[in-house]
């Protein structure tokens, strides 16, 4: 549905370089990356709001590179809602119909379906000033989809919402996607949104795409040190490899398979690290003793750093496990993880 070939943009202070991307029809695709990576610039280039230096953008088989925004069949939703304050919810949602020729009967059916899916029937006559953040964003989504765009672009639509409203709108987004034929392309840096909404994603960094693939693959098999760090691979080490094991600063790590000897990095997700007070006897190939050097409260869990020789491993445990194991900085513990949990690249 969305095809981007050799896209380059030069904004003087920032550039997008050699962007190539394929997004399927009706896919929910997410662009991830740190602030300043170029996600919004790419989104606005697709929408026709930023000129290209070179490259092509296609929607289906139709090239839209040189078309004005209103001719592209694309809607865009920003995090700040951008509702008309002097119009009611109903008037905001139907505003775009003034500029699009849609059969009246069909438009009425579409309006009813959007009001139902987004739970907006009871809000039709309210003005934006009387709406919560979550309600405003649902109205913005309904307005964007009312004109039946082929593509819906979403620029961090949940980031300005309180946690409760964020969950509410996230659920609405999922229902909207499942009940429409529109292709969704969303920018976010929130992993909960990525994991709950997207099938595939791309990670951007400094104006380039670092990795594209299925969400599970990106989180479990990052293709570069940057992606590994971005997706939370807390245990990321430069390593040397020999057949089925690796060496990291004098620590031997079993991989359980033959890897390319030209590989340079080894990574283990912190949730795959098991920390115990007693030696762990199991099928896990990697077992070490070490000293807890740091315990960080991360809200719903604790991050535990354990020093093993010159290597610091980080694992995650719940508050209940922390209390049960009586873990404190400076005490000896055991660290274990499966060979299959080791990612090499």
PAKOL-691052 format. One record per residue: residue in three letters; x, y, z of N, C-alpha, C in turn; residue number from 1. Coordinates in pm, whole numbers, padded with zeros to 5 digits. Layout:
R  kolvo   neast  nnorth     nup  caeast  canorth    caup   ceast  cnorth     cup  nulum
R    ALA       X       Y       Z       X        Y       Z       X       Y       Z    NUM
...
This chain:
R  kolvo   neast  nnorth     nup  caeast  canorth    caup   ceast  cnorth     cup  nulum
R    UNK   00083  -00121   00000   00000    00000   00000   00087   00126   00000      1
R    UNK   00182   00135   00096   00275    00249   00097   00412   00197   00053      2
R    UNK   00465   00256  -00053   00598    00220  -00101   00684   00345  -00104      3
R    UNK   00797   00341  -00037   00891    00454  -00035   01023   00404  -00092      4
R    UNK   01070   00475  -00195   01192    00432  -00263   01294   00546  -00268      5
R    UNK   01409   00521  -00208   01521    00614  -00216   01488   00755  -00174      6
R    UNK   01410   00770  -00066   01366    00903  -00022   01480   00976   00050      7
R    UNK   01505   01098   00005   01603    01185   00070   01542   01322   00092      8
R    UNK   01563   01376   00211   01512    01508   00247   01624   01588   00312      9
R    UNK   01636   01714   00274   01739    01800   00333   01671   01923   00391     10
R    UNK   01668   01932   00524   01612    02048   00593   01721   02134   00655     11
R    UNK   01840   02124   00597   01959    02195   00645   02006   02144   00780     12
R    UNK   01925   02167   00886   01967    02121   01019   01941   01972   01039     13
R    UNK   01866   01911   00945   01835    01768   00959   01811   01708   00821     14
R    UNK   01853   01583   00806   01835    01513   00678   01776   01374   00700     15
R    UNK   01695   01331   00604   01658    01190   00592   01738   01134   00476     16
R    UNK   01796   01016   00497   01884    00961   00396   01843   00820   00354     17
R    UNK   01821   00804   00222   01799    00673   00159   01695   00589   00233     18
R    UNK   01575   00645   00247   01466    00573   00313   01395   00483   00213     19
R    UNK   01392   00353   00243   01320    00255   00161   01228   00176   00255     20
R    UNK   01099   00172   00218   01002    00110   00308   00885   00055   00228     21
R    UNK   00836  -00062   00270   00717   -00123   00209   00618  -00154   00321     22
R    UNK   00498  -00098   00312   00393   -00123   00412   00273  -00180   00339     23
R    UNK   00222  -00293   00384   00115   -00363   00315  -00021  -00297   00338     24
R    UNK  -00115  -00327   00250  -00250   -00274   00263  -00314  -00322   00394     25
R    UNK  -00379  -00231   00466  -00448   -00257   00592  -00355  -00302   00704     26
R    UNK  -00225  -00280   00688  -00129   -00314   00792  -00130  -00204   00899     27
R    UNK  -00099  -00242   01022  -00075   -00144   01129   00076  -00144   01150     28
R    UNK   00142  -00042   01097   00287   -00034   01097   00330   00082   01188     29
R    UNK   00438   00060   01263   00484    00163   01357   00629   00203   01329     30
R    UNK   00654   00334   01335   00789    00389   01329   00835   00418   01471     31
R    UNK   00946   00358   01510   01003    00380   01643   01136   00454   01630     32
R    UNK   01181   00507   01743   01311    00572   01744   01313   00683   01847     33
R    UNK   01432   00726   01888   01443    00832   01988   01398   00966   01932     34
R    UNK   01381   01065   02018   01349    01200   01975   01457   01251   01879     35
R    UNK   01414   01309   01768   01509    01361   01671   01557   01260   01569     36
R    UNK   01495   01141   01567   01538    01037   01473   01488   01064   01331     37
R    UNK   01380   01142   01319   01327    01171   01185   01191   01109   01158     38
R    UNK   01127   01056   01261   00999    00985   01243   00890   01079   01191     39
R    UNK   00874   01193   01256   00769    01288   01216   00799   01349   01080     40
R    UNK   00926   01373   01051   00964    01426   00920   00922   01329   00810     41
R    UNK   00945   01199   00831   00904    01099   00733   00753   01095   00718     42
R    UNK   00682   01102   00830   00536    01102   00827   00484   01221   00747     43
R    UNK   00539   01339   00772   00493    01459   00704   00534   01461   00557     44
R    UNK   00642   01392   00523   00681    01380   00382   00578   01295   00307     45
R    UNK   00533   01186   00372   00431    01101   00311   00300   01178   00293     46
R    UNK   00269   01264   00391   00146    01344   00386   00155   01458   00285     47
R    UNK   00276   01489   00237   00293    01596   00140   00319   01730   00203     48
R    UNK   00358   01732   00329   00380    01857   00401   00526   01902   00395     49
R    UNK   00616   01811   00354   00759    01842   00342   00807   01796   00205     50
R    UNK   00875   01882   00128   00921    01843  -00006   01039   01746   00000     51
R    UNK   01045   01659  -00102   01155    01563  -00113   01269   01622  -00194     52
R    UNK   01391   01585  -00159   01506    01620  -00240   01517   01520  -00355     53
R    UNK   01486   01392  -00323   01483    01286  -00425   01405   01168  -00370     54
R    UNK   01366   01078  -00460   01294    00958  -00419   01149   00960  -00464     55
R    UNK   01078   00849  -00434   00939    00834  -00474   00854   00783  -00358     56
R    UNK   00728   00824  -00358   00629    00771  -00263   00509   00725  -00344     57
R    UNK   00467   00600  -00321   00351    00545  -00389   00247   00499  -00288     58
R    UNK   00120   00520  -00319   00009    00462  -00243  -00058   00363  -00336     59
R    UNK  -00044   00237  -00310  -00085    00136  -00407   00005   00145  -00528     60
R    UNK  -00054   00152  -00647   00023    00167  -00770   00036   00313  -00812     61
R    UNK  -00022   00404  -00734  -00030    00545  -00772   00083   00624  -00707     62
R    UNK   00165   00687  -00789   00271    00770  -00733   00213   00904  -00688     63
R    UNK   00244   00943  -00565   00188    01065  -00508   00298   01168  -00477     64
R    UNK   00421   01140  -00519   00535    01223  -00481   00512   01372  -00503     65
R    UNK   00455   01408  -00618   00439    01549  -00650   00301   01605  -00624     66
R    UNK   00213   01525  -00563   00075    01569  -00541   00063   01655  -00415     67
R    UNK  -00030   01752  -00414  -00056    01829  -00292  -00122   01740  -00187     68
R    UNK  -00115   01776  -00060  -00168    01690   00048  -00312   01646   00027     69
R    UNK  -00399   01735  -00020  -00542    01703  -00032  -00572   01603  -00144     70
R    UNK  -00474   01576  -00230  -00495    01483  -00342  -00437   01344  -00314     71
R    UNK  -00384   01322  -00194  -00310    01199  -00167  -00393   01086  -00107     72
R    UNK  -00514   01116  -00059  -00595    01011   00006  -00540   00972   00141     73
R    UNK  -00482   01071   00209  -00416    01046   00338  -00474   01139   00444     74
R    UNK  -00496   01086   00564  -00533    01169   00679  -00422   01159   00783     75
R    UNK  -00404   01265   00862  -00301    01265   00965  -00359   01314   01097     76
R    UNK  -00322   01247   01206  -00367    01283   01340  -00245   01309   01426     77
R    UNK  -00242   01430   01488  -00131    01468   01575  -00170   01446   01722     78
R    UNK  -00072   01461   01809  -00096    01439   01952  -00178   01549   02017     79
R    UNK  -00189   01667   01951  -00258    01779   02014  -00403   01797   01966     80
R    UNK  -00459   01693   01902  -00601    01686   01864  -00638   01781   01750     81
R    UNK  -00605   01911   01762  -00635    02011   01659  -00782   02015   01621     82
R    UNK  -00871   02007   01719  -01015    02018   01693  -01055   02165   01681     83
R    UNK  -01162   02191   01606  -01214    02327   01596  -01295   02357   01722     84
R    UNK  -01252   02454   01803  -01318    02478   01932  -01461   02530   01920     85
R    UNK  -01496   02594   01806  -01629    02651   01789  -01729   02553   01728     86
R    UNK  -01683   02432   01697  -01770    02330   01637  -01798   02219   01738     87
R    UNK  -01917   02160   01729  -01951    02046   01816  -01872   01923   01771     88
R    UNK  -01881   01818   01851  -01816    01691   01814  -01865   01645   01678     89
R    UNK  -01995   01646   01656  -02051    01601   01528  -02001   01688   01413     90
R    UNK  -01998   01817   01433  -01950    01907   01328  -01802   01890   01300     91
R    UNK  -01724   01863   01404  -01582    01835   01384  -01562   01709   01301     92
R    UNK  -01635   01603   01336  -01618    01474   01268  -01655   01485   01120     93
R    UNK  -01761   01558   01089  -01811    01566   00951  -01751   01682   00872     94
R    UNK  -01661   01756   00932  -01605    01874   00866  -01542   01841   00731     95
R    UNK  -01469   01731   00724  -01399    01694   00600  -01490   01662   00484     96
R    UNK  -01618   01634   00510  -01711    01601   00402  -01737   01721   00311     97
R    UNK  -01707   01842   00360  -01723    01961   00275  -01625   01960   00159     98
R    UNK  -01517   01882   00172  -01412    01882   00071  -01399   01749  -00002     99
R    UNK  -01482   01650   00034  -01478    01519  -00029  -01618   01479  -00075    100
R    UNK  -01625   01428  -00196  -01753    01383  -00249  -01781   01241  -00204    101
R    UNK  -01865   01227  -00105  -01904    01096  -00053  -02056   01089  -00052    102
R    UNK  -02111   00979  -00104  -02256    00961  -00108  -02316   00983   00031    103
R    UNK  -02426   01059   00037  -02485    01097   00165  -02524   00977   00250    104
R    UNK  -02590   00878   00188  -02632    00759   00262  -02512   00683   00315    105
R    UNK  -02411   00671   00230  -02287    00602   00272  -02219   00677   00385    106
R    UNK  -02217   00810   00375  -02154    00893   00478  -02225   00877   00612    107
R    UNK  -02359   00869   00609  -02436    00852   00733  -02407   00718   00799    108
R    UNK  -02394   00613   00717  -02362    00480   00771  -02221   00479   00831    109
R    UNK  -02130   00547   00762  -01992    00552   00812  -01986   00631   00943    110
R    UNK  -02060   00740   00949  -02064    00820   01071  -02116   00738   01188    111
R    UNK  -02224   00665   01167  -02281    00583   01274  -02182   00477   01321    112
R    UNK  -02110   00418   01226  -02015    00312   01263  -01898   00370   01344    113
R    UNK  -01848   00488   01303  -01739    00552   01377  -01784   00595   01516    114
R    UNK  -01905   00649   01526  -01958    00688   01656  -01971   00568   01749    115
R    UNK  -02007   00454   01689  -02024    00332   01769  -01889   00275   01813    116
R    UNK  -01798   00260   01717  -01667    00200   01747  -01590   00286   01847    117
R    UNK  -01604   00419   01836  -01529    00509   01923  -01610   00558   02043    118
R    UNK  -01729   00502   02058  -01814    00534   02174  -01835   00685   02188    119
R    UNK  -01885   00747   02081  -01902    00892   02079  -02047   00937   02065    120
R    UNK  -02140   00843   02062  -02281    00880   02042  -02329   00983   02144    121
R    UNK  -02292   00964   02270  -02339    01053   02375  -02270   01188   02380    122
R    UNK  -02171   01207   02292  -02091    01332   02295  -02115   01419   02173    123
R    UNK  -02206   01381   02086  -02221    01447   01956  -02240   01599   01964    124
R    UNK  -02313   01647   02063  -02345    01789   02070  -02254   01868   02165    125
R    UNK  -02154   01801   02220  -02060    01873   02307  -01956   01950   02225    126
R    UNK  -01898   02051   02290  -01788    02125   02229  -01656   02072   02288    127
R    UNK  -01545   02085   02215  -01417    02032   02261  -01378   02074   02402    128
R    UNK  -01415   02196   02444  -01378    02243   02577  -01437   02156   02687    129
R    UNK  -01544   02084   02655  -01611    01999   02754  -01573   01852   02743    130
R    UNK  -01464   01823   02673  -01421    01685   02652  -01292   01656   02728    131
R    UNK  -01275   01530   02769  -01148    01487   02829  -01045   01468   02717    132
R    UNK  -00919   01449   02755  -00815    01427   02655  -00842   01304   02570    133
R    UNK  -00885   01196   02633  -00916    01074   02559  -01031   01093   02463    134
R    UNK  -01134   01168   02506  -01250    01194   02420  -01210   01279   02301    135
R    UNK  -01124   01380   02324  -01078    01466   02214  -01002   01384   02110    136
R    UNK  -00917   01293   02157  -00840    01215   02062  -00928   01118   01984    137
R    UNK  -01032   01065   02047  -01125    00978   01976  -01202   01056   01869    138
R    UNK  -01236   01181   01900  -01303    01267   01801  -01208   01295   01684    139
R    UNK  -01081   01322   01715  -00982    01348   01610  -00966   01227   01519    140
R    UNK  -00969   01107   01577  -00959    00985   01498  -01081   00968   01408    141
R    UNK  -01200   00993   01464  -01323    00983   01386  -01322   01082   01270    142
R    UNK  -01278   01205   01295  -01271    01306   01189  -01177   01263   01078    143
R    UNK  -01061   01207   01116  -00962    01166   01016  -01013   01050   00930    144
R    UNK  -01091   00959   00991  -01138    00841   00919  -01271   00863   00848    145
R    UNK  -01340   00972   00880  -01470    00999   00820  -01463   01010   00669    146
R    UNK  -01351   01061   00616  -01337    01082   00471  -01279   00959   00401    147
R    UNK  -01274   00846   00472  -01227    00719   00416  -01089   00729   00350    148
R    UNK  -00988   00769   00426  -00853    00775   00367  -00799   00635   00341    149
R    UNK  -00713   00625   00241  -00646    00497   00217  -00540   00473   00323    150
R    UNK  -00485   00584   00373  -00378    00576   00473  -00408   00673   00588    151
R    UNK  -00391   00626   00711  -00403    00711   00829  -00267   00721   00895    152
R    UNK  -00214   00843   00905  -00086    00869   00970  -00113   00920   01111    153
R    UNK  -00042   00864   01209  -00064    00897   01349   00069   00937   01413    154
R    UNK   00079   01063   01451   00204    01113   01508   00194   01118   01660    155
R    UNK   00239   01012   01726   00235    00998   01872   00099   01042   01928    156
R    UNK  -00010   00982   01883  -00144    01028   01922  -00178   01005   02069    157
R    UNK  -00101   00923   02138  -00133    00891   02277  -00039   00957   02377    158
R    UNK   00067   01020   02330   00173    01067   02421   00127   01178   02515    159
R    UNK   00026   01256   02476  -00018    01368   02560  -00128   01328   02658    160
R    UNK  -00165   01199   02657  -00278    01153   02739  -00233   01096   02872    161
R    UNK  -00319   01108   02973  -00296    01040   03100  -00303   00889   03077    162
R    UNK  -00241   00808   03164  -00238    00663   03144  -00375   00599   03119    163
R    UNK  -00477   00639   03195  -00609    00580   03176  -00666   00613   03038    164
R    UNK  -00653   00738   02996  -00702    00779   02865  -00621   00712   02755    165
R    UNK  -00491   00693   02780  -00404    00629   02681  -00451   00487   02652    166
R    UNK  -00484   00415   02756  -00534    00278   02739  -00667   00278   02663    167
R    UNK  -00751   00374   02695  -00882    00387   02631  -00867   00411   02480    168
R    UNK  -00780   00505   02441  -00761    00538   02300  -00686   00427   02228    169
R    UNK  -00593   00360   02298  -00522    00248   02238  -00620   00138   02198    170
R    UNK  -00716   00111   02285  -00820    00013   02253  -00904   00058   02135    171
R    UNK  -00934   00188   02129  -01012    00242   02017  -00936   00228   01886    172
R    UNK  -00806   00253   01890  -00724    00239   01770  -00726   00095   01717    173
R    UNK  -00716   00002   01810  -00716   -00139   01771  -00849  -00177   01706    174
R    UNK  -00960  -00132   01765  -01092   -00162   01709  -01109  -00096   01572    175
R    UNK  -01062   00028   01560  -01072    00098   01432  -00998   00024   01322    176
R    UNK  -00878  -00018   01353  -00797   -00088   01252  -00862  -00219   01211    177
R    UNK  -00913  -00292   01308  -00976   -00421   01278  -01103  -00408   01197    178
R    UNK  -01170  -00293   01208  -01300   -00275   01141  -01290  -00190   01015    179
R    UNK  -01168  -00159   00970  -01154   -00075   00850  -01057  -00139   00752    180
R    UNK  -01049  -00080   00633  -00954   -00126   00531  -00838  -00027   00517    181
R    UNK  -00834   00070   00606  -00731    00175   00602  -00597   00121   00652    182
R    UNK  -00489   00164   00590  -00354    00131   00636  -00313   00233   00742    183
R    UNK  -00269   00183   00858  -00229    00270   00969  -00077   00276   00977    184
R    UNK  -00023   00398   00981   00121    00419   01003   00136   00514   01120    185
R    UNK   00194   00464   01229   00198    00540   01354   00340   00560   01404    186
R    UNK   00367   00680   01455   00494    00712   01518   00476   00702   01669    187
R    UNK   00566   00631   01736   00562    00623   01882   00699   00580   01934    188
R    UNK   00723   00607   02063   00841    00551   02129   00798   00469   02249    189
R    UNK   00666   00442   02257   00610    00366   02368   00602   00218   02329    190
R    UNK   00678   00134   02400   00684   -00008   02365   00550  -00080   02387    191
R    UNK   00471  -00036   02483   00339   -00097   02506   00252  -00079   02382    192
R    UNK   00256   00040   02323   00179    00066   02202   00230  -00020   02087    193
R    UNK   00360  -00032   02075   00419   -00112   01967   00375  -00258   01979    194
R    UNK   00390  -00313   02098   00362   -00455   02119   00213  -00487   02110    195
R    UNK   00126  -00393   02146  -00017   -00421   02147  -00086  -00387   02015    196
R    UNK  -00025  -00303   01932  -00093   -00257   01811  -00031  -00306   01680    197
R    UNK   00101  -00309   01673   00167   -00328   01543   00197  -00474   01511    198
R    UNK   00196  -00504   01383   00245   -00632   01335   00391  -00619   01299    199
R    UNK   00422  -00511   01227   00562   -00484   01188   00599  -00342   01228    200
R    UNK   00728  -00317   01230   00776   -00185   01271   00911  -00157   01207    201
R    UNK   00952  -00032   01216   01086    00009   01174   01146   00096   01282    202
R    UNK   01276   00082   01303   01348    00165   01400   01433   00266   01324    203
R    UNK   01413   00395   01358   01489    00501   01292   01592   00561   01387    204
R    UNK   01702   00609   01328   01807    00673   01406   01881   00772   01317    205
R    UNK   01884   00897   01357   01958    01001   01287   01925   01006   01138    206
R    UNK   01795   00999   01107   01751    01015   00970   01763   00893   00882    207
R    UNK   01793   00780   00940   01803    00655   00864   01723   00544   00931    208
R    UNK   01683   00445   00852   01615    00328   00908   01721   00224   00944    209
R    UNK   01725   00188   01072   01824    00091   01121   01777  -00053   01101    210
R    UNK   01648  -00077   01118   01596   -00214   01106   01446  -00210   01081    211
R    UNK   01400  -00300   00995   01258   -00317   00967   01224  -00465   00981    212
R    UNK   01109  -00495   01039   01069   -00635   01052   00951  -00652   01145    213
R    UNK   00918  -00777   01173   00811   -00805   01269   00855  -00757   01407    214
R    UNK   00759  -00709   01483   00789   -00651   01614   00868  -00748   01702    215
R    UNK   00823  -00872   01708   00890   -00974   01790   01037  -00990   01748    216
R    UNK   01060  -00989   01618   01196   -01005   01566   01285  -00887   01607    217
R    UNK   01231  -00766   01598   01310   -00647   01634   01347  -00649   01781    218
R    UNK   01253  -00688   01867   01279   -00689   02011   01370  -00804   02053    219
R    UNK   01361  -00916   01984   01440   -01033   02024   01568  -01051   01944    220
R    UNK   01570  -00996   01820   01687   -01012   01735   01727  -00881   01669    221
R    UNK   01767  -00783   01749   01808   -00655   01692   01927  -00672   01599    222
R    UNK   01931  -00587   01496   02033   -00602   01393   02156  -00516   01416    223
R    UNK   02152  -00427   01515   02266   -00339   01540   02272  -00304   01688    224
R    UNK   02387  -00259   01736   02397   -00217   01877   02297  -00109   01913    225
R    UNK   02272  -00015   01821   02176    00091   01849   02037   00034   01873    226
R    UNK   01992  -00054   01783   01858   -00113   01799   01851  -00196   01926    227
R    UNK   01955  -00272   01954   01958   -00354   02076   01941  -00267   02200    228
R    UNK   02012  -00156   02204   02002   -00066   02318   01864   00000   02322    229
R    UNK   01812   00041   02206   01683    00111   02201   01568   00022   02249    230
R    UNK   01570  -00106   02212   01459   -00195   02251   01480  -00260   02388    231
R    UNK   01580  -00214   02462   01593   -00259   02600   01678  -00381   02623    232
R    UNK   01768  -00411   02530   01863   -00520   02552   01971  -00471   02648    233
R    UNK   01941  -00473   02777   02031   -00415   02877   02167  -00484   02882    234
R    UNK   02169  -00611   02845   02294   -00687   02848   02349  -00694   02705    235
R    UNK   02425  -00595   02668   02480   -00583   02533   02632  -00573   02546    236
R    UNK   02702  -00670   02485   02847   -00676   02504   02921  -00699   02372    237
R    UNK   03035  -00637   02361   03129   -00671   02254   03189  -00806   02291    238
R    UNK   03194  -00899   02196   03238   -01035   02230   03322  -01095   02118    239
R    UNK   03398  -01198   02155   03469   -01279   02055   03404  -01417   02055    240
R    UNK   03398  -01480   01938   03321   -01604   01924   03410  -01718   01877    241
R    UNK   03381  -01837   01932   03454   -01957   01896   03356  -02074   01898    242
R    UNK   03316  -02115   01780   03220   -02225   01764   03090  -02196   01840    243
R    UNK   03065  -02267   01951   02935   -02253   02019   02941  -02171   02147    244
R    UNK   03046  -02094   02165   03051   -02009   02285   03114  -01875   02251    245
R    UNK   03099  -01781   02344   03156   -01648   02327   03234  -01611   02452    246
R    UNK   03328  -01520   02437   03403   -01469   02551   03378  -01319   02564    247
R    UNK   03337  -01279   02686   03313   -01138   02716   03393  -01103   02840    248
R    UNK   03503  -01033   02823   03589   -00990   02935   03619  -01105   03031    249
R    UNK   03657  -01218   02975   03695   -01333   03057   03580  -01421   03100    250
R    UNK   03458  -01386   03069   03342   -01469   03103   03301  -01549   02981    251
R    UNK   03295  -01681   02997   03255   -01769   02886   03103  -01782   02886    252
R    UNK   03043  -01755   02770   02898   -01762   02756   02862  -01864   02650    253
R    UNK   02789  -01967   02692   02747   -02072   02599   02631  -02022   02513    254
R    UNK   02644  -02048   02381   02541   -02005   02287   02457  -02123   02239    255
R    UNK   02514  -02245   02245   02438   -02364   02211   02421  -02388   02062    256
R    UNK   02492  -02309   01980   02483   -02326   01835   02607  -02263   01773    257
R    UNK   02640  -02303   01654   02753   -02244   01585   02711  -02112   01524    258
R    UNK   02791  -02010   01547   02758   -01876   01495   02868  -01830   01401    259
R    UNK   02836  -01729   01325   02932   -01669   01234   03046  -01608   01315    260
R    UNK   03169  -01654   01294   03281   -01603   01375   03309  -01454   01353    261
R    UNK   03251  -01397   01247   03270   -01254   01223   03173  -01168   01304    262
R    UNK   03082  -01234   01378   02989   -01160   01464   03069  -01081   01568    263
R    UNK   03014  -00968   01610   03087   -00881   01702   03018  -00859   01836    264
R    UNK   02884  -00880   01840   02810   -00846   01961   02725  -00963   02011    265
R    UNK   02701  -00957   02139   02618   -01055   02209   02519  -00977   02296    266
R    UNK   02394  -01022   02300   02294   -00951   02380   02197  -01050   02445    267
R    UNK   02153  -01016   02567   02055   -01096   02640   01953  -01001   02701    268
R    UNK   01824  -01026   02678   01723   -00940   02738   01723  -00957   02890    269
R    UNK   01704  -00850   02966   01709   -00859   03113   01603  -00951   03172    270
R    UNK   01487  -00963   03103   01383   -01053   03154   01418  -01201   03137    271
R    UNK   01524  -01230   03058   01570   -01368   03042   01676  -01405   03145    272
R    UNK   01717  -01310   03227   01817   -01334   03331   01745  -01377   03460    273
R    UNK   01787  -01490   03517   01730   -01537   03644   01832  -01514   03755    274
R    UNK   01787  -01447   03862   01874   -01418   03977   01824  -01497   04097    275
R    UNK   01913  -01569   04165   01874   -01651   04280   01980  -01645   04389    276
R    UNK   01938  -01682   04510   02034   -01685   04622   02110  -01816   04625    277
R    UNK   02048  -01921   04571   02112   -02053   04569   02150  -02090   04427    278
R    UNK   02250  -02174   04414   02295   -02214   04281   02182  -02278   04205    279
R    UNK   02161  -02232   04083   02047   -02276   04003   02084  -02405   03931    280
R    UNK   02016  -02515   03965   02042   -02642   03898   01930  -02667   03798    281
R    UNK   01962  -02649   03671   01861   -02670   03567   01932  -02695   03436    282
R    UNK   01855  -02693   03328   01912   -02716   03196   01980  -02591   03141    283
R    UNK   01977  -02481   03217   02039   -02358   03168   02190  -02375   03157    284
R    UNK   02242  -02338   03042   02383   -02362   03014   02473  -02257   03078    285
R    UNK   02417  -02142   03109   02498   -02033   03163   02463  -02007   03309    286
R    UNK   02556  -02037   03399   02537   -02019   03543   02661  -01952   03601    287
R    UNK   02641  -01844   03675   02755   -01770   03731   02723  -01723   03871    288
R    UNK   02828  -01701   03949   02812   -01637   04080   02867  -01496   04070    289
R    UNK   02801  -01404   04140   02846   -01265   04136   02796  -01187   04255    290
R    UNK   02817  -01058   04252   02779   -00969   04361   02683  -00861   04308    291
R    UNK   02574  -00839   04382   02480   -00732   04344   02547  -00597   04366    292
R    UNK   02554  -00517   04260   02616   -00385   04271   02514  -00271   04271    293
R    UNK   02394  -00300   04222   02294   -00193   04214   02153  -00252   04207    294
R    UNK   02059  -00186   04275   01917   -00223   04267   01840  -00095   04236    295
R    UNK   01774  -00094   04120   01700    00024   04076   01551  -00004   04068    296
R    UNK   01473   00080   04135   01327    00067   04131   01277   00122   03997    297
R    UNK   01216   00035   03915   01165    00076   03784   01012   00085   03781    298
R    UNK   00951   00095   03897   00805    00105   03903   00740  -00029   03929    299
R    UNK   00712  -00103   03824   00646   -00233   03838   00746  -00346   03864    300
R    UNK   00874  -00317   03849   00976   -00420   03871   01105  -00352   03917    301
R    UNK   01200  -00434   03957   01332   -00384   03998   01437  -00435   03901    302
R    UNK   01531  -00346   03868   01643   -00387   03783   01762  -00413   03875    303
R    UNK   01816  -00535   03867   01927   -00578   03953   02054  -00591   03868    304
R    UNK   02159  -00521   03906   02288   -00534   03838   02378  -00626   03920    305
R    UNK   02433  -00728   03854   02519   -00826   03920   02655  -00827   03850    306
R    UNK   02761  -00806   03928   02896   -00804   03872   02954  -00944   03873    307
R    UNK   02995  -00991   03755   03060   -01121   03740   03194  -01096   03670    308
R    UNK   03303  -01109   03744   03435   -01068   03696   03427  -00922   03653    309
R    UNK   03456  -00895   03525   03452   -00757   03476   03324  -00727   03399    310
R    UNK   03225  -00814   03411   03102   -00799   03335   02985  -00773   03429    311
R    UNK   02902  -00675   03396   02783   -00646   03475   02659  -00692   03399    312
R    UNK   02588  -00790   03458   02464   -00839   03400   02346  -00771   03470    313
R    UNK   02241  -00743   03394   02121   -00682   03450   02000  -00771   03428    314
R    UNK   01926  -00794   03538   01806   -00875   03533   01689  -00800   03593    315
R    UNK   01568  -00847   03568   01447   -00784   03620   01373  -00880   03712    316
R    UNK   01327  -00830   03827   01246   -00910   03917   01134  -00823   03974    317
R    UNK   01031  -00888   04023   00919   -00815   04084   00956  -00773   04226    318
R    UNK   00876  -00684   04282   00899   -00640   04420   00883  -00757   04515    319
R    UNK   00785  -00845   04487   00764   -00963   04572   00886  -01053   04574    320
R    UNK   00947  -01073   04457   01067   -01158   04450   01184  -01093   04521    321
R    UNK   01194  -00960   04512   01301   -00888   04580   01292  -00909   04731    322
R    UNK   01170  -00900   04785   01149   -00917   04930   01172  -01062   04970    323
R    UNK   01118  -01154   04890   01130   -01297   04922   01275  -01344   04924    324
R    UNK   01354  -01294   04828   01495   -01336   04818   01586  -01254   04910    325
R    UNK   01530  -01150   04973   01606   -01060   05061   01730  -01010   04989    326
R    UNK   01708  -00948   04872   01820   -00900   04792   01862  -00760   04836    327
R    UNK   01991  -00742   04848   02048   -00612   04884   02178  -00593   04808    328
R    UNK   02217  -00469   04791   02345   -00442   04727   02459  -00497   04812    329
R    UNK   02555  -00560   04744   02672   -00613   04812   02666  -00760   04847    330
R    UNK   02551  -00825   04830   02542   -00967   04867   02569  -01056   04745    331
R    UNK   02616  -01180   04771   02641   -01272   04659   02512  -01336   04608    332
R    UNK   02503  -01354   04478   02387   -01419   04416   02435  -01502   04297    333
R    UNK   02343  -01577   04240   02371   -01655   04120   02288  -01600   04004    334
R    UNK   02351  -01598   03887   02285   -01551   03764   02281  -01667   03666    335
R    UNK   02163  -01689   03604   02147   -01798   03508   02065  -01749   03389    336
R    UNK   02098  -01803   03272   02015   -01779   03154   02042  -01887   03049    337
R    UNK   01941  -01910   02966   01951   -02015   02865   02043  -01974   02750    338
R    UNK   02104  -02073   02689   02186   -02046   02570   02099  -01990   02457    339
R    UNK   01973  -02035   02451   01882   -01990   02346   01841  -01843   02363    340
R    UNK   01865  -01788   02485   01831   -01648   02511   01939  -01553   02461    341
R    UNK   02051  -01608   02418   02164   -01525   02373   02147  -01489   02225    342
R    UNK   02141  -01361   02196   02131   -01313   02059   02268  -01264   02013    343
R    UNK   02308  -01308   01894   02440   -01276   01841   02425  -01200   01709    344
R    UNK   02502  -01094   01691   02499   -01023   01564   02632  -00951   01538    345
